[in-house]
Amino acid sequence: MDYTTLGRSGIRVSVMGLGCGGHSRLGQSYGNTEEQSVEVVRRAVDLGANFFDTAEAYGTEEILGRGLRGEPRGDVVISTKRSMWGDDGLRAEGVAPALEASLRRLGTDYVDVYHLHGLSAQHYDRAVEELVPELMRLRDEGKIRSIGVTEVFSSDPGHEMLSRAVRDDCWEVIMVGHNILNQSARERVLAATQEKSIGVLIMFAVRRALSDGTALAEVLADLRDRGRVDPKLVGDETALDFLIREGGATSVQDAAYRFCRYEPGVHVVLSGTGKVEHLKANAESLRRPPLPEADVERLRRMFAGVDDVSGN
Ligand SMILES: NC(=O)c1ccc[n+]([C@@H]2O[C@H](COP(=O)([O-])OP(=O)(O)OC[C@H]3O[C@@H](n4cnc5c(N)ncnc54)[C@H](OP(=O)(O)O)[C@@H]3O)[C@@H](O)[C@H]2O)c1
């Protein structure tokens, strides 16, 4: 496993992070027992991952806490989130109790990254004005090491909220959606995070479209129908097959994680899974070198005009 520093947060992190949300929620979404999900966390530790992302909304904080029990606290990096939806999300007085509840479920007394979860552009100014001072107070108290914000990639695939957030100085870490199909974060978000040394976590590297051939075929057909891609560059559902060959990627998922891992400005690529065999394959992918330069160039050309799909 490779390690890096998460921007100006200064936190040392593994380049692979275990995502405890997404469609899998450590397999809780499709029937994993709690023991099986705990085992995924334990195996991630064995594979050298030290970064773990969860949220009050995922229902996996307790499982993550169980999986990490026994690990020296300083050896693991825990990221969790305060939901930004519902009546309560934007009330400053709700933040400290929500954090306390997360700490209890996780079985710890601080989190390394605490995010505002799924902040929309519409609520951005209010969040900065009312919630950020409260997050700073909790950071001064030692309950949070760094302050983060995550977008809702499926409804904000053009990064409207984060393009504003990266102009402000309050965010030490951001979580952004980025993948082969929508690379718009490169110009709109990652150019600025590199300038300002903001820590970057990638979500949606694979998601549904890059883990399921039928979903991929649907997204590609939709992009062609709407004129978002050139049919000469993006033909039918076999459009990504060129990536899989000797000296190239071993699978679409392998290509997808490696594509994100070597994107300039990226620190951690989250892998969300409830299956140990997927976890092992993804850790292996994130250890491999970059995709051949010509393949990366071709992917950039193929999807250059796309900023309105997430792969969800
Ligand atoms: N707004 C937000 O803050 C926000 C939103 C979404 C996600 N997140 C965070 O980002 C994390 C990563 O996003 P994500 O969960 O969508 O992760 P992802 O890694 O992009 O995609 C995971 C999906 O792909 C499947 N998968 C994983 N590895 C595979 C493999 N090798 N082969 C085939 N299928 C594979 C998983 O199913 P299996 O379980 O079958 O492996 C799961 O359905 C989440 O877990 C969460 O922590 C945050």
The ligand as a MOL file (V3000), in Angstrom:
LIG
                    3D

  0  0  0     0  0            999 V3000
M  V30 BEGIN CTAB
M  V30 COUNTS 48 52 0 0 0
M  V30 BEGIN ATOM
M  V30 1 N -21.8010 12.6250 -0.8230 0
M  V30 2 C -21.0160 11.8140 -0.1610 0
M  V30 3 O -20.4410 12.2020 0.8340 0
M  V30 4 C -20.7820 10.4170 -0.6340 0
M  V30 5 C -21.6020 9.8680 -1.6210 0
M  V30 6 C -21.3130 8.5880 -2.0760 0
M  V30 7 C -20.2370 7.9050 -1.5530 0
M  V30 8 N -19.4760 8.4470 -0.5610 0 CHG=1
M  V30 9 C -18.3330 7.7070 0.0260 0
M  V30 10 O -17.5150 7.2750 -1.0320 0
M  V30 11 C -17.3280 5.8720 -0.9030 0
M  V30 12 C -17.0170 5.2780 -2.2550 0
M  V30 13 O -18.1460 5.3590 -3.1080 0
M  V30 14 P -18.8310 4.0400 -3.6120 0
M  V30 15 O -19.2070 3.2150 -2.4250 0
M  V30 16 O -19.8450 4.3400 -4.6010 0 CHG=-1
M  V30 17 O -17.5730 3.2910 -4.1940 0
M  V30 18 P -17.0360 2.7770 -5.5680 0
M  V30 19 O -15.8030 2.1050 -5.1400 0
M  V30 20 O -16.9540 3.8220 -6.6280 0
M  V30 21 O -18.1610 1.7360 -6.0920 0
M  V30 22 C -18.5730 0.7150 -5.3020 0
M  V30 23 C -19.5550 -0.1810 -6.0580 0
M  V30 24 O -18.8350 -1.0000 -6.9540 0
M  V30 25 C -18.8600 -2.3870 -6.5340 0
M  V30 26 N -17.4590 -2.8590 -6.5850 0
M  V30 27 C -16.4190 -2.4880 -5.8120 0
M  V30 28 N -15.3020 -3.1390 -6.1920 0
M  V30 29 C -15.6270 -3.9280 -7.2290 0
M  V30 30 C -14.9150 -4.8450 -8.0530 0
M  V30 31 N -13.6040 -5.0420 -7.8820 0
M  V30 32 N -15.5840 -5.5000 -9.0250 0
M  V30 33 C -16.9070 -5.3000 -9.2350 0
M  V30 34 N -17.6430 -4.4410 -8.4850 0
M  V30 35 C -17.0200 -3.7600 -7.4910 0
M  V30 36 C -19.3980 -2.3830 -5.1270 0
M  V30 37 O -20.2070 -3.5400 -4.8970 0
M  V30 38 P -19.7270 -4.7700 -3.9830 0
M  V30 39 O -20.1610 -4.4660 -2.5980 0
M  V30 40 O -20.4360 -5.8940 -4.6220 0
M  V30 41 O -18.2310 -4.8610 -4.1210 0
M  V30 42 C -20.2510 -1.1100 -5.0920 0
M  V30 43 O -21.5520 -1.3310 -5.5730 0
M  V30 44 C -18.6110 5.3910 -0.2310 0
M  V30 45 O -18.4910 4.1140 0.2930 0
M  V30 46 C -18.7680 6.4730 0.7970 0
M  V30 47 O -17.8940 6.2170 1.8850 0
M  V30 48 C -19.7350 9.6860 -0.1130 0
M  V30 END ATOM
M  V30 BEGIN BOND
M  V30 1 1 1 2
M  V30 2 2 2 3
M  V30 3 1 2 4
M  V30 4 1 4 5
M  V30 5 2 4 48
M  V30 6 2 5 6
M  V30 7 1 6 7
M  V30 8 2 7 8
M  V30 9 1 8 9
M  V30 10 1 8 48
M  V30 11 1 9 10
M  V30 12 1 9 46
M  V30 13 1 10 11
M  V30 14 1 11 12
M  V30 15 1 11 44
M  V30 16 1 12 13
M  V30 17 1 13 14
M  V30 18 2 14 15
M  V30 19 1 14 16
M  V30 20 1 14 17
M  V30 21 1 17 18
M  V30 22 2 18 19
M  V30 23 1 18 20
M  V30 24 1 18 21
M  V30 25 1 21 22
M  V30 26 1 22 23
M  V30 27 1 23 24
M  V30 28 1 23 42
M  V30 29 1 24 25
M  V30 30 1 25 26
M  V30 31 1 25 36
M  V30 32 1 26 27
M  V30 33 1 26 35
M  V30 34 2 27 28
M  V30 35 1 28 29
M  V30 36 1 29 30
M  V30 37 2 29 35
M  V30 38 1 30 31
M  V30 39 2 30 32
M  V30 40 1 32 33
M  V30 41 2 33 34
M  V30 42 1 34 35
M  V30 43 1 36 37
M  V30 44 1 36 42
M  V30 45 1 37 38
M  V30 46 2 38 39
M  V30 47 1 38 40
M  V30 48 1 38 41
M  V30 49 1 42 43
M  V30 50 1 44 45
M  V30 51 1 44 46
M  V30 52 1 46 47
M  V30 END BOND
M  V30 END CTAB
M  END
